[in-house]
Amino acid sequence: MSNSEISAEREQLKQYINLIKNKQFELAMSGLKEYLQEFPTNEVARGMLASLYFQIGMHDRAIPEFETILEQNPDNALARFQLGMTRYTRGELEKSIDCWLPLTEVEDDFMGSFHSALAYVDLQQAPMARPLVEKCVKVMPKNHPLYPRLLQLREELGLLNNERGE
C-alpha cells in the first residue's frame, strides 16, 4: 500500500471520528460499516465501530466486533479492555474478569487490574480483589481520575492506608 493510500485511509477515518464527536452516530456507523467492507482487517475502524456500538448502548453488536479484533490480534489491549467493559456493563462479571486477565498480567497495567478488582468486589470475592488493588496503588498515577476511587476501594477492602503500598 502506497503512502498516499495510507494517508487517504487515515483521512477517511478522521472523518468518522469527527462525525462521532458531533454525535452524528448513524452517519459514522454506516460509513464505518462501508469502510470495513473494503478493509475488513482494519483494527482501528473496527474498534471505532465497536466503541460506537458500546457508546450508544448496542452491546450485543459491540461484543462481536471487539472479539473479531482480538481474533485478528490477541495483543490488542484496547479492544481487550473495551470488550471487558462491555461485558462488565452487561453484568457479565466473570466474563469481564476473564477478558481482562491478560491485562492484569502486564506489570504496569492498572486499568484492567482496577476494573477486575471492582468486578471481584461486585462478586463478593474480596480476597481476589486485594492483590489487584495493591498493584494498582503502585502503578496508577496519583493524578489519574480513578485514583481517589482506588484509595476508597483499598480502604473498603481493609488494606493499609499508605498511598503507595509501602
HUUR-V146034 format. One line per field, one symbol per residue. ss: DSSP state (a for helix, b for strand, c for the rest). phi: phi as a letter, one per 30 degrees, with the letter a starting at -180 (. if undefined). Layout:
ss: ???
phi: ???
This chain:
ss: ccaaaaaaaaaaaaaaaaaaacccaaaaaaaaaaaaaaccccaaaaaaaaaaaaacccaaaaaaaaaaaaaaccccaaaaaaaaaaaaacccaaaaaaaaaaaaccccccaaaaaaaaaaaacccaaaaaaaaaaaaaacccccccaaaaaaaaaacccccccccc
phi: .dddddddddddddddddddedicddddddddddedddbdcdddddddddddedecicddcdedddddedddbdcdddddddddddddddiddddddeddedddddecdbdddddddddddddhbeeddeddddddedcdddddededdddddddedicecdecid
